[in-house]
Amino acid sequence: MSKIEGFTSLSSLDRRSAAKYHLFVIVNVFFGSIITGAAFEQLDRFLHQSPTEIPKTIGVTLPMKATFFITFIMVDGWAGIAAEILRLVPLIMFHIKNTFLVKTEHDREEAMDPGSLNFSVSEPRLQLYFLLGLVYSVVTPILLPFIIIFFAFSYMVFRHQIINVYDQKYESGASFWPDVNRRILIGLVISHLLLIGLLSTKDASQSTPLLIVLTVLTIWFHKFCKGRFESVFVKFPLQDAVVKDTVERTTEPNFNLKEYLQDAYLHPVLKGVDFEVLKELDDEEKNSLVATKRTSRRSSKTVSNGTSEDQKTVSEIQLVF
């Protein structure tokens, strides 16, 4: 879908795919699990209540789904991290390719290629667990140790994989961080809204206006960060560019930018070729050519016949002498 939208670079494709997958995970895994549980356990209330009462129903079912999410963290999170460090699927694929497809050393290198970190899948999954921690930190704090263990294992495993296993395909210049920051704040807003729905069913309903103010402040903080810092990830700051130019003039006072840019974007095979010499030779060839105008085939044929007769006459004179 991201390719159909017109994105071509690897970093932009990963960012767009991560955004789509994050939306899918929130709707399908998080809200889908909560609403499904509520629909089966409180079906009658869903059928006879107004839409404004749905947040309250979801808030009531949040503590009841804590056991499910603890099991989900242990099975999907902890087991997923163990599968990441073991890499059983790439190991099996390597042996299959090595047995049936590897014919040359180049094929063997391709079969042994570890690939790169699949950011478009890994980052939204981490955001899901972060969202679970934010939501259940107030509702069911017993879930927090499982989240902490998951993130501790994730830090150690992914740090090892990125440094020692995966090959980095590109350098994005921290262009992913605005999306990561936005998803964290989305998780905060979701946790605020669900907490409002939970507290509205308890005796602490008078604290609901304060949570509404907190939600508004969170959205304002996101807008402030977007306007203040997002341009830094897209454009190179003018102040840093001036400092960089000043350092270059100091360290390399005789640096010629025009000569540097002449072959800066050439293929490495073509670098080192003296284009000035090639240009001079090309100009000499153009100047040495005599402009001719060919009118018809008959005239060219006559000229060619005349030329051949002249050559015949010259060869006869040489034979006589």
Buried (B, 14 or more C-beta within 10 A) or exposed (E): EBEEEEBEEEBBBBBBBBBEBBEEBBEEBBBEBBBEBBBEBBEEBBEEEEEEBBBBBBBBBBEBBBEEBBEBBEEBBBEBBEEBEEBEEBEEEBEEBEEEEBEEEEEBEEBEEEEBBEBBEBBBBBBBBBBBBBBBBEBBEEBEEBBEBBBEBBEEBBEEBEEEBBEEEEEBEEBBBBBBBBBBBBBBBBBBBBBBBBBBBEEEEEBBEEBEEBBEEBBEEBEEBBEEEBEEBEEEEEEEEEEEEEEEEEEEEEEEEEEEEEBEEEEEEEEEEEEEEEEEEEEEEEEEEEEEEEEEEEEEEEEEEEEEEEEEEEEEEEEEE
